[in-house]
């Protein structure tokens, strides 16, 4: 645990009127997982973390809104009179990794517990559901499995593996059915892109969750699951940490979907007008196709049973498992229709 260099913590400063969109970019650029919110006089007024932004999404706060609507106005802080050991004890007790140092209402530094870095190797299994036919893609998948559909010159499955590998995941499992040999041959030809890969064969289509009944990982650790047609800049390791921190059994990444009515809405009680609403906006949370499941969830599926992921989550919920959501703000595309390919190519995916 140490003090961050001034040039590093200054990168975390953000004005309270800045947009949440800017805050997200600043968080990603600084890599320090916290922003220090200040007013026009450079006075410290709060902190903003990745978790604060995700909670704001659940509250339906637009990402164009100012930072102060989502920040924590009462974070744990300290001053320069505290020594390293006392700061470390405070951070451990409060379960925080960054501790702002405030003097005369202004930021004077930041203590860093240095315990949140991504491991160079993550042993948790990473399961890619790649057995679907991709019917909505029409002729594109007539002679090609959907995971082999290219976006900007790279097959979907390659992009998913490379993104997860960059974070430290090394143990991959891939469920196969439709044109399975095309996928196996591609991966073997490219030496599995330097990771460990085991295949799960669906003798018949098993839905978006059914192949998990055939999953036999070498560990009891929680495992990631992603649909092979989902491209996202979501940090897989973050959702894994979120899942573990909240002692969840099953965690589903969700994306917020906004729909604006094209017309002015009239509210009425019987024949009597009670009010008007001009082009109202409705918000929904949609399944983003990325999940974290505990090992014991496997036993809730019968072998070779057809099951879609929403049905599995409902089953787990009915059986008193803890099932939670993980709101995402990262770039995300479900490549399900031909026009989605063009949409994905317009987004900068790593």
C-alpha positions in Angstrom: 0.0 0.0 0.0 1.4 3.4 -0.9 0.6 6.9 -2.0 -0.2 7.5 -5.6 2.1 9.9 -7.4 0.6 13.3 -7.9 0.6 13.0 -11.7 -1.4 9.8 -11.3 -4.1 10.9 -8.9 -4.6 14.2 -10.7 -5.8 12.1 -13.7 -8.7 11.1 -11.5 -10.0 14.6 -10.9 -13.3 15.5 -12.6 -15.7 18.4 -12.3 -19.1 17.8 -10.9 -20.8 19.1 -14.0 -18.9 16.8 -16.3 -21.1 14.1 -17.9 -21.1 10.5 -16.9 -20.0 9.6 -20.4 -16.8 11.7 -19.8 -16.4 10.0 -16.4 -16.5 6.6 -18.0 -13.7 7.6 -20.4 -11.7 9.1 -17.6 -12.0 6.0 -15.5 -10.8 3.9 -18.4 -7.9 6.2 -19.2 -6.7 6.5 -15.6 -7.1 2.8 -14.8 -7.4 3.7 -11.1 -11.1 2.6 -10.6 -12.0 5.9 -8.8 -12.6 9.5 -9.7 -12.3 12.4 -7.4 -15.1 14.9 -8.0 -14.4 18.6 -7.4 -16.3 21.9 -7.9 -15.3 25.0 -9.8 -13.1 26.1 -6.9 -11.3 22.7 -7.0 -12.9 21.7 -3.7 -13.4 18.0 -3.1 -17.1 17.0 -3.0 -17.2 13.3 -3.5 -16.0 10.2 -5.4 -17.3 8.2 -8.3 -16.5 4.6 -9.0 -17.5 2.0 -11.6 -20.1 0.7 -9.1 -21.6 4.2 -8.7 -22.1 4.4 -12.4 -23.8 1.0 -12.6 -26.1 2.0 -9.8 -27.0 5.2 -11.7 -28.0 3.1 -14.7 -30.4 1.1 -12.5 -31.9 4.4 -11.3 -32.4 5.3 -15.0 -30.0 8.2 -14.8 -29.0 9.2 -18.4 -25.3 8.9 -19.0 -25.4 12.4 -20.4 -26.3 13.6 -16.9 -23.7 15.4 -14.7 -21.4 13.4 -12.4 -22.8 14.8 -9.2 -26.1 12.9 -9.7 -24.3 9.6 -9.4 -21.3 10.3 -7.1 -20.9 9.3 -3.5 -21.0 12.6 -1.5 -19.9 11.0 1.7 -16.9 8.7 0.9 -14.3 7.6 3.4 -11.5 10.2 3.5 -8.5 11.0 5.5 -5.8 13.8 5.9 -2.0 14.0 5.8 -1.8 13.3 9.6 -2.4 9.6 9.1 0.5 7.2 8.5 0.6 4.3 6.0 -0.3 1.6 8.6 -3.3 3.5 10.0 -4.5 4.2 6.4 -4.1 0.5 5.5 -6.1 -0.6 8.6 -8.8 1.9 7.7 -9.0 0.7 4.1 -9.2 -2.9 5.1 -11.9 -2.2 7.7 -14.0 -0.2 5.2 -13.2 -2.6 2.4 -12.0 0.1 0.0 -9.0 0.2 -2.2 -8.5 3.9 -2.6 -8.5 6.5 0.2 -8.6 10.2 -0.8 -6.4 12.5 1.3 -8.1 15.9 1.8 -6.6 19.0 3.2 -8.4 22.4 3.5 -11.3 20.9 1.4 -8.9 20.1 -1.5 -7.4 16.8 -2.7 -3.8 16.4 -1.4 -3.2 12.8 -2.5 -4.6 9.2 -2.6 -3.6 6.1 -0.7 -3.7 2.9 -2.8 -4.1 -0.5 -1.2 -2.8 -2.0 -4.5 -5.0 -5.1 -4.1 -7.3 -4.8 -7.1 -5.1 -5.5 -10.0 -6.0 -8.2 -12.5 -4.1 -11.4 -12.0 -1.8 -12.4 -14.8 -3.7 -15.7 -14.9 -7.3 -16.4 -14.1 -8.2 -20.0 -13.4 -12.0 -19.5 -13.6 -13.4 -21.4 -16.6 -14.7 -19.4 -19.6 -17.6 -21.1 -21.4 -18.6 -19.9 -24.9 -22.0 -21.1 -26.2 -21.3 -21.6 -29.9 -23.9 -24.3 -30.9 -26.6 -22.1 -32.4 -27.6 -22.0 -36.0 -27.9 -18.3 -36.4 -31.1 -18.5 -38.3 -31.7 -14.7 -38.1 -28.6 -14.1 -40.1 -30.2 -15.8 -43.1 -27.9 -16.8 -45.9 -24.8 -15.7 -44.1 -24.9 -18.8 -41.9 -26.1 -21.2 -44.5 -22.6 -22.7 -44.9 -20.9 -21.0 -41.9 -21.5 -21.4 -38.2 -22.4 -18.1 -36.5 -19.3 -17.9 -34.3 -17.3 -17.8 -37.6 -19.1 -14.7 -38.9 -16.5 -12.0 -39.3 -16.6 -8.5 -37.9 -13.9 -6.2 -39.3 -11.9 -9.2 -40.6 -12.1 -11.4 -37.4 -14.5 -14.2 -36.6 -16.7 -13.5 -33.5 -15.2 -16.5 -31.6 -11.7 -15.2 -32.1 -12.5 -11.8 -30.8 -14.1 -13.2 -27.7 -11.2 -15.5 -26.9 -8.6 -12.8 -27.5 -10.4 -10.3 -25.4 -10.8 -12.7 -22.5 -7.2 -14.0 -22.9 -5.9 -10.4 -22.6 -7.6 -10.2 -19.2 -5.9 -13.4 -18.0 -8.4 -16.1 -18.8 -6.7 -19.3 -20.0 -9.2 -22.1 -19.6 -11.9 -22.1 -22.3 -14.8 -24.5 -23.0 -16.8 -24.2 -26.2 -20.2 -25.8 -26.8 -20.7 -27.0 -30.4 -23.5 -28.3 -32.6 -24.1 -26.6 -36.0 -21.2 -27.0 -38.4 -19.0 -27.8 -35.4 -16.0 -29.0 -37.5 -15.6 -25.5 -39.0 -15.0 -24.0 -35.6 -12.7 -26.8 -34.4 -10.6 -26.7 -37.5 -10.3 -22.9 -37.3 -9.2 -23.0 -33.7 -6.7 -25.8 -34.2 -5.3 -24.2 -37.3 -4.6 -21.1 -35.1 -3.2 -23.2 -32.2 -6.2 -22.3 -30.1 -4.8 -18.7 -29.9 -2.5 -19.8 -27.1 -5.2 -20.9 -24.6 -6.5 -24.2 -23.3 -9.7 -25.2 -25.1 -12.0 -28.1 -24.5 -15.1 -28.8 -26.6 -18.6 -29.7 -25.4 -20.7 -31.4 -28.1 -24.4 -30.9 -28.2 -25.9 -34.0 -30.0 -29.0 -31.9 -30.4 -29.7 -28.2 -29.9 -30.0 -27.5 -26.1 -30.8 -23.8 -26.0 -28.7 -21.0 -24.6 -28.2 -22.8 -21.2 -28.7 -26.5 -21.9 -25.1 -27.3 -22.8 -24.1 -26.3 -19.2 -25.6 -29.7 -18.2 -22.6 -31.3 -20.1 -20.0 -29.0 -18.7 -17.4 -30.7 -16.5 -14.9 -28.1 -15.5 -11.7 -29.1 -13.6 -12.4 -26.7 -10.8 -15.3 -25.6 -8.5 -14.6 -21.9 -9.2 -17.4 -19.7 -10.6 -17.3 -19.7 -14.4 -18.0 -17.1 -17.1 -20.6 -17.9 -19.8 -21.0 -15.9 -23.0 -23.1 -16.3 -26.1 -20.8 -16.6 -29.1 -22.7 -13.8 -31.0 -22.1 -11.1 -28.3 -19.4 -8.6 -28.9 -18.7 -6.2 -25.9 -16.0 -4.2 -24.3 -17.2 -5.4 -21.0 -14.4 -6.4 -18.6 -15.1 -10.0 -17.8 -12.9 -9.9 -14.7 -15.0 -7.1 -13.3 -18.3 -9.0 -13.5 -16.5 -12.0 -12.0 -15.4 -9.9 -9.0 -18.9 -8.3 -8.7 -20.4 -11.8 -8.6 -18.0 -13.0 -5.9 -18.2 -9.9 -3.8 -22.0 -10.2 -3.6 -21.9 -13.9 -2.9 -24.2 -14.5 -5.9 -25.0 -17.9 -7.3 -25.9 -16.6 -10.7 -25.2 -13.1 -12.2 -26.6 -11.8 -15.5 -25.1 -8.8 -17.4 -27.9 -6.5 -18.4 -27.9 -3.6 -20.8 -30.3 -0.6 -20.5 -32.6 -0.1 -23.5 -34.3 3.2 -24.1 -37.3 3.7 -26.2 -38.9 7.1 -27.0 -42.5 7.2 -27.9 -43.0 9.2 -31.1 -46.2 10.7 -30.0 -47.5 12.8 -27.1 -49.2 10.6 -24.6 -52.6 11.5 -23.1 -53.4 10.3 -19.6 -57.1 9.9 -18.8 -59.4 8.6 -16.1 -62.4 7.3 -17.9 -63.3 10.2 -20.3 -61.6 12.8 -18.2 -58.1 14.0 -19.2 -55.8 13.9 -16.3 -52.5 15.0 -18.0 -50.2 14.9 -20.9 -46.7 13.5 -21.5 -44.8 14.7 -24.5 -42.9 11.8 -26.2 -42.1 9.9 -23.0 -39.1 7.7 -22.7 -39.3 4.2 -21.3 -36.4 2.2 -20.0 -35.9 -1.5 -20.0 -33.1 -3.8 -18.9 -32.3 -6.5 -21.5 -30.3 -9.7 -21.2 -26.8 -9.0 -22.5 -25.8 -12.6 -23.0 -22.9 -12.7 -20.5 -23.2 -14.5 -17.2 -21.3 -15.8 -14.1 -22.5 -19.0 -12.5 -21.4 -20.9 -9.5 -20.4 -24.5 -10.0 -23.4 -25.8 -8.0 -25.8 -24.3 -10.7 -24.7 -27.1 -13.0 -26.6 -29.7 -10.9 -29.9 -27.8 -11.4 -29.9 -29.0 -15.1 -30.6 -32.5 -16.3 -28.1 -33.9 -18.7 -29.0 -33.1 -22.4 -32.0 -31.0 -21.2 -33.1 -28.2 -23.5 -33.0 -25.0 -21.5 -32.6 -21.3 -22.2 -30.7 -19.0 -19.9 -33.7 -17.0 -18.6 -35.5 -20.2 -17.7 -32.4 -21.4 -15.8 -32.3 -18.1 -13.8 -36.0 -18.4 -13.0 -35.4 -22.0 -11.9 -32.5 -20.9 -9.7 -34.5 -18.1 -8.2 -37.4 -20.5 -7.4 -35.0 -22.8 -5.6 -33.7 -19.9 -3.5 -30.4 -19.3 -5.2 -29.2 -15.7 -5.2 -29.6 -14.4 -8.7 -28.6 -10.8 -9.5 -28.0 -8.4 -12.4 -24.8 -6.6 -13.4 -25.7 -3.4 -15.3 -23.3 -2.6 -18.1 -22.5 0.7 -19.9 -19.8 -0.7 -22.1 -20.1 -1.0 -25.9 -22.3 -4.1 -26.7 -23.7 -5.7 -29.8 -25.8 -8.9 -30.2 -24.8 -10.0 -33.7 -28.1 -11.7 -34.5 -29.2 -10.0 -37.7 -27.3 -9.0 -40.9 -27.5 -5.3 -40.0 -25.9 -6.0 -36.6 -22.6 -6.9 -38.4 -22.4 -3.3 -39.8 -23.3 -1.9 -36.4 -20.6 -3.9 -34.7 -18.0 -2.7 -37.3 -18.8 0.9 -36.4 -17.8 0.3 -32.8 -14.2 0.0 -31.7 -14.0 -3.4 -30.2 -10.6 -4.6 -29.0 
